[in-house]
Amino acid sequence: MQVAKRTPGKTRSAFVCPDCRSSLHDLTCDCCQVRYEIVEGIPNLLSRDGRFKSARSIGSVYDYIYSHRRSVWEDQGRTPEFIEYFAALAAARSTGRILEIGCGEGILLARLQAREKLAVDISAKALQLARSRSGAECAVALAERLPFADSEFDAVFSVGVMEHFLDENAACAEISRILKPRGAYVALIHTARTRAQELQQKIRKYLFPRPRPLAFAKWLQTKVYRPIHQPIQRSYTLETGRACLRRHGLEVERVISLATDPGAPLVGPHVVIYVARRADPAGVARGIRSGAV
Protein backbone atom coordinates (compact mmCIF):
# COMPACT_ATOMS: atom_id res chain seq x y z
CA MET A 1 0.00 0.00 0.00
CA GLN A 2 1.41 3.38 -0.99
CA VAL A 3 1.01 6.08 1.63
CA ALA A 4 0.90 9.72 0.64
CA LYS A 5 3.64 12.00 1.94
CA ARG A 6 2.84 14.20 4.88
CA THR A 7 1.92 17.76 3.98
CA PRO A 8 3.95 20.30 5.98
CA GLY A 9 1.96 22.16 8.61
CA LYS A 10 -0.71 19.52 9.03
CA THR A 11 -1.36 18.15 12.51
CA ARG A 12 -1.14 14.40 12.98
CA SER A 13 -4.09 12.82 14.81
CA ALA A 14 -3.91 10.32 17.67
CA PHE A 15 -6.15 8.17 15.46
CA VAL A 16 -5.70 6.38 12.14
CA CYS A 17 -8.10 5.76 9.27
CA PRO A 18 -10.54 3.05 10.45
CA ASP A 19 -10.58 1.37 7.05
CA CYS A 20 -6.99 1.47 5.70
CA ARG A 21 -5.20 2.32 9.01
CA SER A 22 -3.07 5.02 7.42
CA SER A 23 -2.16 8.13 9.39
CA LEU A 24 -4.60 11.02 9.67
CA HIS A 25 -3.46 14.62 9.38
CA ASP A 26 -6.11 17.20 10.18
CA LEU A 27 -8.48 14.21 10.07
CA THR A 28 -7.64 13.51 6.41
CA CYS A 29 -6.36 10.04 5.56
CA ASP A 30 -2.85 10.05 4.05
CA CYS A 31 -3.73 7.11 1.79
CA CYS A 32 -7.38 7.21 0.71
CA GLN A 33 -7.72 11.00 1.22
CA VAL A 34 -11.03 10.63 3.07
CA ARG A 35 -11.76 13.69 5.19
CA TYR A 36 -13.40 12.78 8.49
CA GLU A 37 -15.77 15.20 10.18
CA ILE A 38 -15.99 16.73 13.63
CA VAL A 39 -19.43 16.14 15.19
CA GLU A 40 -20.30 18.00 18.40
CA GLY A 41 -16.59 18.62 18.86
CA ILE A 42 -15.76 14.89 18.54
CA PRO A 43 -13.98 13.27 15.56
CA ASN A 44 -16.39 11.02 13.67
CA LEU A 45 -14.32 8.05 12.50
CA LEU A 46 -17.07 5.67 11.46
CA SER A 47 -16.08 3.16 8.82
CA ARG A 48 -17.19 3.64 5.20
CA ASP A 49 -17.64 -0.15 4.91
CA GLY A 50 -21.19 -0.79 3.68
CA ARG A 51 -21.59 -3.72 6.07
CA PHE A 52 -21.72 -1.25 8.95
CA LYS A 53 -23.96 1.43 7.44
CA SER A 54 -26.56 0.89 10.20
CA ALA A 55 -24.08 2.39 12.70
CA ARG A 56 -25.16 5.96 11.97
CA SER A 57 -28.84 5.32 12.67
CA ILE A 58 -27.99 3.34 15.81
CA GLY A 59 -25.77 6.19 16.92
CA SER A 60 -28.73 8.56 16.57
CA VAL A 61 -30.74 6.35 18.94
CA TYR A 62 -28.04 6.65 21.59
CA ASP A 63 -27.61 10.39 20.97
CA TYR A 64 -31.28 10.76 21.87
CA ILE A 65 -30.88 8.64 25.00
CA TYR A 66 -27.88 10.62 26.27
CA SER A 67 -29.54 13.93 25.43
CA HIS A 68 -32.49 13.19 27.73
CA ARG A 69 -31.08 10.99 30.49
CA ARG A 70 -28.18 10.98 32.93
CA SER A 71 -26.70 7.99 34.77
CA VAL A 72 -28.45 6.02 32.08
CA TRP A 73 -27.30 2.54 33.02
CA GLU A 74 -27.34 2.67 36.82
CA ASP A 75 -30.51 0.58 37.03
CA GLN A 76 -28.70 -2.07 34.95
CA GLY A 77 -25.96 -2.43 37.52
CA ARG A 78 -23.63 0.56 36.92
CA THR A 79 -23.84 1.54 40.56
CA PRO A 80 -21.09 3.50 42.35
CA GLU A 81 -20.04 0.26 44.06
CA PHE A 82 -19.72 -1.52 40.71
CA ILE A 83 -17.75 1.38 39.17
CA GLU A 84 -15.22 1.25 42.01
CA TYR A 85 -14.99 -2.55 41.77
CA PHE A 86 -14.41 -2.58 38.00
CA ALA A 87 -11.93 0.33 38.15
CA ALA A 88 -9.85 -1.58 40.71
CA LEU A 89 -10.03 -4.72 38.57
CA ALA A 90 -8.86 -2.70 35.56
CA ALA A 91 -6.01 -1.00 37.45
CA ALA A 92 -4.68 -4.40 38.48
CA ARG A 93 -4.26 -5.24 34.77
CA SER A 94 -2.72 -2.01 33.49
CA THR A 95 -2.43 1.72 34.18
CA GLY A 96 -0.56 2.38 30.94
CA ARG A 97 -2.24 3.26 27.64
CA ILE A 98 -5.84 2.10 27.83
CA LEU A 99 -9.00 2.19 25.73
CA GLU A 100 -12.63 1.90 26.75
CA ILE A 101 -14.98 0.73 24.01
CA GLY A 102 -18.55 1.96 24.40
CA CYS A 103 -17.68 4.35 27.23
CA GLY A 104 -21.11 6.02 27.34
CA GLU A 105 -21.16 9.04 29.64
CA GLY A 106 -17.67 8.29 30.90
CA ILE A 107 -18.58 7.44 34.50
CA LEU A 108 -16.29 4.40 34.52
CA LEU A 109 -13.74 6.10 32.26
CA ALA A 110 -13.31 8.90 34.80
CA ARG A 111 -12.44 6.36 37.51
CA LEU A 112 -10.01 4.31 35.44
CA GLN A 113 -6.37 4.91 36.39
CA ALA A 114 -4.01 5.26 33.44
CA ARG A 115 -1.12 7.18 31.98
CA GLU A 116 -3.17 7.77 28.83
CA LYS A 117 -6.91 7.21 28.34
CA LEU A 118 -8.75 6.92 25.03
CA ALA A 119 -12.37 6.05 24.36
CA VAL A 120 -14.72 5.27 21.50
CA ASP A 121 -18.49 5.14 21.39
CA ILE A 122 -21.12 5.23 18.69
CA SER A 123 -22.73 8.33 20.21
CA ALA A 124 -21.14 11.79 19.87
CA LYS A 125 -23.43 13.08 22.63
CA ALA A 126 -22.14 10.42 25.03
CA LEU A 127 -18.54 11.23 24.13
CA GLN A 128 -19.04 14.92 24.86
CA LEU A 129 -20.04 13.98 28.40
CA ALA A 130 -17.26 11.40 28.69
CA ARG A 131 -14.54 13.79 27.55
CA SER A 132 -15.59 16.55 29.94
CA ARG A 133 -15.79 14.08 32.82
CA SER A 134 -12.58 12.11 32.19
CA GLY A 135 -10.28 14.21 30.00
CA ALA A 136 -9.84 11.22 27.67
CA GLU A 137 -9.16 11.43 23.94
CA CYS A 138 -12.45 10.41 22.30
CA ALA A 139 -13.80 9.49 18.87
CA VAL A 140 -17.02 8.17 17.37
CA ALA A 141 -16.00 4.76 16.04
CA LEU A 142 -17.02 1.13 15.76
CA ALA A 143 -15.38 -1.77 17.56
CA GLU A 144 -15.44 -3.54 14.18
CA ARG A 145 -13.19 -0.84 12.71
CA LEU A 146 -11.11 0.66 15.50
CA PRO A 147 -9.13 3.75 14.40
CA PHE A 148 -5.84 2.67 15.98
CA ALA A 149 -2.60 1.11 14.79
CA ASP A 150 -1.59 -2.44 15.71
CA SER A 151 -0.43 -3.28 19.25
CA GLU A 152 -1.06 0.20 20.68
CA PHE A 153 -2.78 -0.56 23.98
CA ASP A 154 -1.80 -2.12 27.27
CA ALA A 155 -5.45 -2.80 28.10
CA VAL A 156 -8.94 -2.51 26.59
CA PHE A 157 -12.17 -2.47 28.60
CA SER A 158 -15.86 -2.78 27.74
CA VAL A 159 -18.94 -2.99 29.95
CA GLY A 160 -22.17 -4.32 28.44
CA VAL A 161 -20.93 -3.64 24.91
CA MET A 162 -20.18 -7.02 23.33
CA GLU A 163 -23.92 -7.69 23.07
CA HIS A 164 -24.20 -4.69 20.74
CA PHE A 165 -21.40 -5.50 18.30
CA LEU A 166 -22.68 -5.48 14.72
CA ASP A 167 -20.15 -8.21 13.90
CA GLU A 168 -18.77 -9.97 16.99
CA ASN A 169 -15.94 -11.66 15.11
CA ALA A 170 -14.74 -8.48 13.43
CA ALA A 171 -14.90 -6.59 16.73
CA CYS A 172 -13.00 -9.20 18.76
CA ALA A 173 -10.39 -9.48 16.01
CA GLU A 174 -9.92 -5.70 16.16
CA ILE A 175 -9.55 -5.72 19.95
CA SER A 176 -6.91 -8.43 19.65
CA ARG A 177 -5.13 -6.48 16.91
CA ILE A 178 -4.76 -3.22 18.85
CA LEU A 179 -3.62 -4.90 22.08
CA LYS A 180 0.05 -5.39 22.79
CA PRO A 181 1.10 -9.04 23.20
CA ARG A 182 -0.20 -10.14 26.61
CA GLY A 183 -2.27 -6.97 26.78
CA ALA A 184 -5.47 -7.29 28.82
CA TYR A 185 -9.07 -7.25 27.68
CA VAL A 186 -11.63 -7.04 30.50
CA ALA A 187 -15.22 -7.31 29.29
CA LEU A 188 -18.56 -7.46 31.09
CA ILE A 189 -21.47 -9.10 29.30
CA HIS A 190 -25.07 -9.84 30.18
CA THR A 191 -25.93 -13.43 29.39
CA ALA A 192 -29.37 -14.43 28.12
CA ARG A 193 -32.26 -14.60 30.63
CA THR A 194 -35.84 -15.78 30.52
CA ARG A 195 -38.68 -13.39 31.45
CA ALA A 196 -39.08 -15.26 34.74
CA GLN A 197 -35.39 -14.75 35.55
CA GLU A 198 -35.66 -11.04 34.75
CA LEU A 199 -38.65 -10.72 37.11
CA GLN A 200 -36.83 -12.60 39.87
CA GLN A 201 -33.85 -10.29 39.55
CA LYS A 202 -36.02 -7.16 39.89
CA ILE A 203 -37.79 -8.61 42.95
CA ARG A 204 -34.43 -9.33 44.61
CA LYS A 205 -33.18 -5.87 43.76
CA TYR A 206 -36.15 -3.76 44.82
CA LEU A 207 -38.63 -5.77 46.93
CA PHE A 208 -37.21 -8.78 48.78
CA PRO A 209 -35.43 -9.37 51.11
CA ARG A 210 -34.74 -5.60 51.49
CA PRO A 211 -37.55 -3.39 50.20
CA ARG A 212 -36.35 -0.25 48.39
CA PRO A 213 -39.57 1.61 47.55
CA LEU A 214 -37.93 4.87 46.44
CA ALA A 215 -35.50 3.09 44.13
CA PHE A 216 -38.35 0.96 42.79
CA ALA A 217 -40.46 4.06 42.08
CA LYS A 218 -37.51 5.69 40.29
CA TRP A 219 -37.01 2.57 38.17
CA LEU A 220 -40.72 2.47 37.25
CA GLN A 221 -40.55 6.12 36.19
CA THR A 222 -37.72 5.33 33.75
CA LYS A 223 -39.93 2.67 32.17
CA VAL A 224 -42.79 5.12 31.62
CA TYR A 225 -41.06 8.44 30.92
CA ARG A 226 -38.79 8.26 27.86
CA PRO A 227 -38.05 4.55 28.23
CA ILE A 228 -34.81 3.24 26.76
CA HIS A 229 -35.04 0.82 23.86
CA GLN A 230 -31.62 -0.54 22.95
CA PRO A 231 -30.90 -2.22 19.62
CA ILE A 232 -29.51 -5.42 21.17
CA GLN A 233 -27.65 -7.44 18.57
CA ARG A 234 -27.25 -10.84 20.23
CA SER A 235 -27.47 -12.88 23.39
CA TYR A 236 -24.55 -14.79 24.86
CA THR A 237 -24.13 -17.66 27.24
CA LEU A 238 -21.04 -17.85 29.42
CA GLU A 239 -19.49 -20.34 27.00
CA THR A 240 -20.38 -18.64 23.71
CA GLY A 241 -18.91 -15.37 24.98
CA ARG A 242 -15.70 -17.11 26.01
CA ALA A 243 -15.53 -18.95 22.67
CA CYS A 244 -15.83 -15.70 20.73
CA LEU A 245 -12.82 -14.26 22.55
CA ARG A 246 -10.79 -17.44 22.16
CA ARG A 247 -11.37 -17.52 18.39
CA HIS A 248 -9.44 -14.28 18.12
CA GLY A 249 -6.48 -15.01 20.34
CA LEU A 250 -7.92 -13.60 23.57
CA GLU A 251 -7.23 -16.12 26.32
CA VAL A 252 -9.71 -15.96 29.22
CA GLU A 253 -7.72 -16.21 32.44
CA ARG A 254 -10.56 -15.59 34.86
CA VAL A 255 -14.36 -15.50 34.83
CA ILE A 256 -16.11 -13.38 37.47
CA SER A 257 -19.79 -13.85 38.33
CA LEU A 258 -21.90 -14.18 41.45
CA ALA A 259 -21.30 -17.92 41.22
CA THR A 260 -17.51 -17.51 41.39
CA ASP A 261 -17.35 -14.29 43.47
CA PRO A 262 -20.52 -13.94 45.60
CA GLY A 263 -19.35 -10.63 47.06
CA ALA A 264 -18.87 -8.90 43.70
CA PRO A 265 -21.26 -5.93 43.23
CA LEU A 266 -22.95 -7.41 40.15
CA VAL A 267 -26.65 -6.83 39.50
CA GLY A 268 -27.50 -10.50 39.04
CA PRO A 269 -26.31 -14.01 38.16
CA HIS A 270 -26.62 -13.22 34.44
CA VAL A 271 -23.69 -10.77 34.61
CA VAL A 272 -20.27 -12.16 33.67
CA ILE A 273 -16.86 -10.49 33.54
CA TYR A 274 -14.15 -12.04 31.38
CA VAL A 275 -10.54 -11.20 32.23
CA ALA A 276 -8.56 -12.09 29.12
CA ARG A 277 -5.16 -11.47 27.59
CA ARG A 278 -3.99 -11.34 24.02
CA ALA A 279 -1.94 -14.40 23.20
CA ASP A 280 1.75 -13.74 22.68
CA PRO A 281 2.33 -14.45 18.95
CA ALA A 282 5.90 -15.56 19.63
CA GLY A 283 4.68 -17.97 22.31
CA VAL A 284 2.01 -19.37 20.00
CA ALA A 285 4.61 -19.87 17.25
CA ARG A 286 6.95 -21.67 19.66
CA GLY A 287 4.07 -23.89 20.79
CA ILE A 288 3.22 -24.80 17.18
CA ARG A 289 6.84 -25.68 16.42
CA SER A 290 7.11 -27.82 19.54
CA GLY A 291 3.78 -29.55 18.89
CA ALA A 292 2.20 -28.15 22.07
CA VAL A 293 -0.51 -26.24 20.15
MARNULUM-212899 format. One record per residue (C-alpha): residue number from 0; x, y, z. Coordinates in steps of 0.5 Angstrom, whole numbers, plus 500, padded with zeros to 3 digits. Each point is the difference from the previous one (the first is absolute). Example, Ala and Ser with C-alpha at 12.3 -4.5 7.8 and 13.67 -1.06 7.14 Angstrom:
// residues 2
REC    n    u    v    w
REC    0  525  491  516
REC    1  502  507  498
***
This chain:
// residues 293
REC    n    u    v    w
REC    0  500  500  500
REC    1  503  507  498
REC    2  499  505  505
REC    3  500  507  498
REC    4  505  505  503
REC    5  499  504  506
REC    6  498  508  498
REC    7  504  505  504
REC    8  496  503  505
REC    9  495  495  501
REC   10  498  497  507
REC   11  501  493  501
REC   12  494  497  504
REC   13  500  495  505
REC   14  496  495  496
REC   15  501  497  493
REC   16  495  499  495
REC   17  495  494  502
REC   18  500  497  493
REC   19  507  500  497
REC   20  504  502  507
REC   21  504  505  497
REC   22  502  506  504
REC   23  495  506  500
REC   24  502  507  500
REC   25  495  505  501
REC   26  495  494  500
REC   27  502  499  493
REC   28  502  493  498
REC   29  507  500  497
REC   30  499  494  496
REC   31  492  500  497
REC   32  500  508  501
REC   33  493  499  504
REC   34  498  506  504
REC   35  497  499  507
REC   36  495  504  503
REC   37  500  503  507
REC   38  493  499  503
REC   39  498  504  507
REC   40  508  501  501
REC   41  501  493  499
REC   42  504  497  494
REC   43  495  495  496
REC   44  504  494  498
REC   45  495  495  498
REC   46  502  495  495
REC   47  498  501  492
REC   48  499  493  500
REC   49  493  498  497
REC   50  499  495  505
REC   51  500  504  506
REC   52  495  506  497
REC   53  495  499  505
REC   54  505  503  505
REC   55  498  507  499
REC   56  492  499  501
REC   57  502  496  507
REC   58  504  505  502
REC   59  495  505  499
REC   60  496  496  505
REC   61  505  500  505
REC   62  501  508  499
REC   63  492  501  502
REC   64  501  495  506
REC   65  506  504  503
REC   66  497  507  498
REC   67  494  498  504
REC   68  503  496  506
REC   69  506  500  505
REC   70  503  494  504
REC   71  496  496  494
REC   72  502  493  502
REC   73  500  500  508
REC   74  494  496  500
REC   75  504  495  496
REC   76  505  499  505
REC   77  505  506  499
REC   78  499  502  507
REC   79  506  504  504
REC   80  502  494  503
REC   81  501  496  493
REC   82  504  506  497
REC   83  505  500  506
REC   84  500  492  500
REC   85  501  500  492
REC   86  505  506  500
REC   87  504  496  505
REC   88  500  494  496
REC   89  502  504  494
REC   90  506  503  504
REC   91  503  493  502
REC   92  500  499  493
REC   93  504  506  497
REC   94  500  507  501
REC   95  504  502  494
REC   96  497  502  493
REC   97  492  497  501
REC   98  494  500  495
REC   99  493  500  503
REC  100  495  497  494
REC  101  493  503  501
REC  102  502  505  505
REC  103  493  503  501
REC  104  500  506  504
REC  105  507  499  503
REC  106  498  498  507
REC  107  504  494  500
REC  108  506  503  496
REC  109  500  506  505
REC  110  502  495  505
REC  111  505  496  496
REC  112  507  501  502
REC  113  505  501  494
REC  114  506  503  497
REC  115  496  502  494
REC  116  492  498  499
REC  117  497  500  493
REC  118  492  498  499
REC  119  496  499  494
REC  120  492  499  500
REC  121  495  500  494
REC  122  497  507  503
REC  123  503  507  500
REC  124  495  502  505
REC  125  503  495  505
REC  126  507  501  498
REC  127  499  508  502
REC  128  498  498  507
REC  129  505  495  500
REC  130  506  505  498
REC  131  498  505  505
REC  132  499  495  506
REC  133  507  496  498
REC  134  504  504  496
REC  135  501  494  495
REC  136  502  501  493
REC  137  493  498  497
REC  138  497  498  493
REC  139  494  497  497
REC  140  502  494  497
REC  141  498  492  500
REC  142  503  494  503
REC  143  500  497  493
REC  144  505  505  497
REC  145  504  503  506
REC  146  504  506  498
REC  147  506  498  503
REC  148  507  497  498
REC  149  502  493  501
REC  150  502  498  507
REC  151  499  507  503
REC  152  496  499  507
REC  153  502  497  507
REC  154  493  498  501
REC  155  493  501  497
REC  156  494  500  504
REC  157  492  499  498
REC  158  494  500  505
REC  159  494  497  497
REC  160  502  502  493
REC  161  502  493  497
REC  162  492  499  499
REC  163  500  506  495
REC  164  505  498  496
REC  165  498  500  492
REC  166  505  495  499
REC  167  502  496  506
REC  168  506  497  496
REC  169  503  506  497
REC  170  499  504  506
REC  171  504  495  505
REC  172  505  499  494
REC  173  501  508  500
REC  174  501  500  508
REC  175  505  494  499
REC  176  504  504  495
REC  177  500  507  504
REC  178  503  496  506
REC  179  507  499  502
REC  180  502  493  500
REC  181  498  498  507
REC  182  495  506  501
REC  183  494  499  504
REC  184  493  500  497
REC  185  495  501  506
REC  186  493  499  498
REC  187  493  500  503
REC  188  494  497  497
REC  189  493  498  501
REC  190  498  493  499
REC  191  493  498  497
REC  192  494  500  505
REC  193  493  497  500
REC  194  495  505  502
REC  195  499  496  506
REC  196  507  501  502
REC  197  500  508  499
REC  198  494  501  504
REC  199  503  496  506
REC  200  506  504  499
REC  201  496  507  501
REC  202  496  497  506
REC  203  507  498  503
REC  204  503  507  499
REC  205  494  504  502
REC  206  495  496  504
REC  207  503  494  504
REC  208  503  499  504
REC  209  502  508  501
REC  210  494  504  497
REC  211  502  506  497
REC  212  494  504  498
REC  213  503  507  498
REC  214  505  496  495
REC  215  494  496  498
REC  216  496  506  498
REC  217  506  503  497
REC  218  501  494  495
REC  219  493  500  499
REC  220  500  507  497
REC  221  506  499  496
REC  222  495  494  496
REC  223  494  505  499
REC  224  504  507  499
REC  225  504  500  494
REC  226  502  492  500
REC  227  506  497  498
REC  228  500  496  494
REC  229  507  497  498
REC  230  501  497  493
REC  231  503  493  503
REC  232  504  496  495
REC  233  501  493  503
REC  234  499  496  507
REC  235  506  496  503
REC  236  501  495  504
REC  237  506  499  505
REC  238  503  495  495
REC  239  498  504  493
REC  240  503  506  503
REC  241  507  497  502
REC  242  500  496  493
REC  243  499  507  496
REC  244  506  502  504
REC  245  504  494  499
REC  246  499  500  493
REC  247  504  506  499
REC  248  506  499  505
REC  249  497  503  506
REC  250  502  495  506
REC  251  495  500  505
REC  252  504  500  507
REC  253  494  501  505
REC  254  492  500  500
REC  255  497  504  505
REC  256  492  499  502
REC  257  496  500  506
REC  258  501  492  499
REC  259  508  501  501
REC  260  500  506  504
REC  261  494  501  504
REC  262  502  507  503
REC  263  501  503  493
REC  264  495  506  499
REC  265  497  497  494
REC  266  493  501  499
REC  267  498  493  499
REC  268  502  493  498
REC  269  500  502  493
REC  270  506  504  500
REC  271  506  498  498
REC  272  507  503  500
REC  273  506  497  496
REC  274  507  502  501
REC  275  504  498  494
REC  276  507  501  497
REC  277  502  500  493
REC  278  504  494  498
REC  279  508  502  499
REC  280  501  498  493
REC  281  507  498  501
REC  282  497  495  506
REC  283  495  497  495
REC  284  505  499  495
REC  285  505  497  504
REC  286  494  495  503
REC  287  498  498  492
REC  288  508  499  499
REC  289  500  495  506
REC  290  494  497  499
REC  291  496  503  506
REC  292  495  504  496
***
